[in-house]
Amino acid sequence: MTKQISSERKTAYYIGMGLMILGGLMFASTFVTFILNFGNFNNFESNAKSGMLRAFGGMALLIIGGIVRGVGALGVAGSGVKLDPQQAKEELEPYSRMAGGMIKDVLDESEISLGGKSEKIIMIKCQSCGKLNEEDSKFCQECGKSI
């Protein structure tokens, strides 16, 4: 399995991100133009056409950029464009490894061991006070009576 993301996928990711930024700016410029020209009806028809073109063009670039960015990030099979489970597993391996590494870090920090065998601890309950004592105790750790 691959340990690194290929340069082609990185390029596709950054191109998709650029298209999304450009699309967002085009879409937002429609509102800025509307606010700046509010109440000005000179050349209204051409301004409306220009605004609509920028708005729909911006939305289209946002959608296309999102698709290209997703394919770049996850790969062709990993993003679901191509239905090949084995190739998807290979393309998603860096993300799976990263997520597993993050979980391992959290478990290490909290001192939780999931892979080790747990030892069975046998405890004996005191008949007088009900305190649980270790298996080899002769006297209760709470009340001191003989077990």
C-alpha positions in Angstrom: 0.0 0.0 0.0 1.1 3.5 -0.7 2.3 5.6 2.3 2.2 9.0 0.6 -0.3 10.9 -1.5 0.8 11.3 -5.1 1.8 14.7 -6.5 -1.0 14.4 -9.1 -3.6 14.1 -6.3 -2.0 17.0 -4.5 -2.2 19.1 -7.6 -5.8 18.2 -8.2 -6.6 19.1 -4.6 -5.0 22.5 -4.9 -6.7 23.2 -8.3 -10.0 22.3 -6.8 -9.4 24.5 -3.9 -8.5 27.4 -6.2 -11.6 26.8 -8.3 -13.7 26.9 -5.1 -12.1 30.2 -4.0 -12.6 31.8 -7.4 -16.2 30.6 -7.5 -16.9 32.0 -4.0 -15.4 35.3 -5.0 -17.5 35.4 -8.2 -20.7 34.6 -6.3 -20.0 37.1 -3.5 -19.2 39.8 -6.1 -22.8 39.6 -7.3 -24.0 40.8 -3.9 -21.3 43.5 -3.6 -22.3 44.9 -7.0 -26.0 44.8 -6.1 -25.3 46.8 -2.9 -23.1 49.3 -4.6 -25.6 49.9 -7.4 -28.7 49.8 -5.3 -31.3 52.2 -6.7 -29.3 52.8 -9.9 -31.4 51.7 -12.8 -29.1 52.9 -15.6 -28.1 50.0 -17.8 -30.3 47.7 -15.7 -30.6 44.9 -18.2 -26.9 44.4 -18.8 -26.1 44.7 -15.1 -28.7 42.0 -14.4 -27.2 39.7 -17.0 -23.7 40.2 -15.7 -24.8 39.6 -12.1 -26.6 36.4 -13.1 -23.7 35.2 -15.1 -21.3 35.8 -12.2 -23.7 34.2 -9.7 -24.3 31.0 -11.7 -20.7 30.8 -12.9 -19.6 31.2 -9.3 -21.9 28.4 -8.1 -20.7 26.2 -11.0 -17.1 26.8 -10.1 -17.8 26.0 -6.4 -19.4 22.7 -7.4 -16.7 21.7 -9.9 -14.0 22.8 -7.5 -15.5 20.7 -4.7 -15.6 17.6 -6.9 -12.0 18.1 -8.1 -10.8 18.8 -4.6 -12.6 15.6 -3.3 -11.1 13.4 -6.0 -7.7 14.9 -5.3 -8.0 14.3 -1.6 -9.4 10.8 -1.6 -8.4 9.5 -5.1 -10.7 8.4 -7.9 -11.8 5.2 -6.2 -11.6 6.6 -2.6 -14.1 9.4 -3.5 -16.5 6.9 -5.1 -16.1 8.0 -8.7 -14.7 4.6 -9.6 -16.1 1.5 -7.8 -13.0 -0.5 -7.0 -12.8 -1.5 -3.3 -9.2 -2.6 -3.5 -8.0 0.6 -5.1 -10.2 2.6 -2.7 -8.5 0.9 0.2 -5.1 1.8 -1.2 -6.0 5.4 -1.9 -7.5 5.9 1.5 -4.6 4.3 3.4 -2.8 7.5 4.3 -6.0 8.8 5.9 -6.8 5.5 7.7 -3.2 5.4 9.0 -3.5 9.0 10.2 -6.8 8.4 12.0 -5.4 5.2 13.6 -2.3 7.2 14.7 -4.5 9.8 16.2 -6.5 7.2 18.1 -3.3 5.6 19.3 -2.0 8.9 20.6 -5.2 9.4 22.6 -5.0 5.9 24.0 -1.4 6.4 25.0 -2.1 9.7 26.7 -5.0 8.2 28.7 -2.9 5.1 29.5 -5.4 2.7 28.0 -4.2 -0.5 26.6 -6.5 -2.3 24.2 -4.2 -5.0 22.9 -2.8 -6.5 26.1 -4.3 -9.3 28.0 -5.9 -8.3 31.2 -5.1 -10.1 34.4 -8.0 -11.5 36.4 -8.1 -10.1 39.8 -9.8 -12.1 42.5 -11.2 -10.1 45.4 -12.6 -11.4 48.7 -15.5 -9.6 50.3 -15.3 -9.1 54.1 -18.3 -10.6 55.9 -18.4 -7.8 58.5 -18.1 -4.6 56.5 -18.4 -5.7 52.8 -15.1 -4.2 51.7 -13.4 -6.0 48.8 -9.9 -7.2 49.7 -7.2 -8.8 47.7 -7.1 -12.5 47.3 -4.2 -13.2 49.7 -5.4 -10.9 52.5 -5.9 -12.6 55.9 -7.5 -9.5 57.5 -9.9 -6.9 56.2 -8.2 -3.7 55.0 -11.1 -1.7 56.3 -12.2 -3.1 59.6 -9.3 -5.4 60.5 -11.4 -8.5 61.1 -10.2 -11.9 60.0 -11.4 -13.0 56.6 
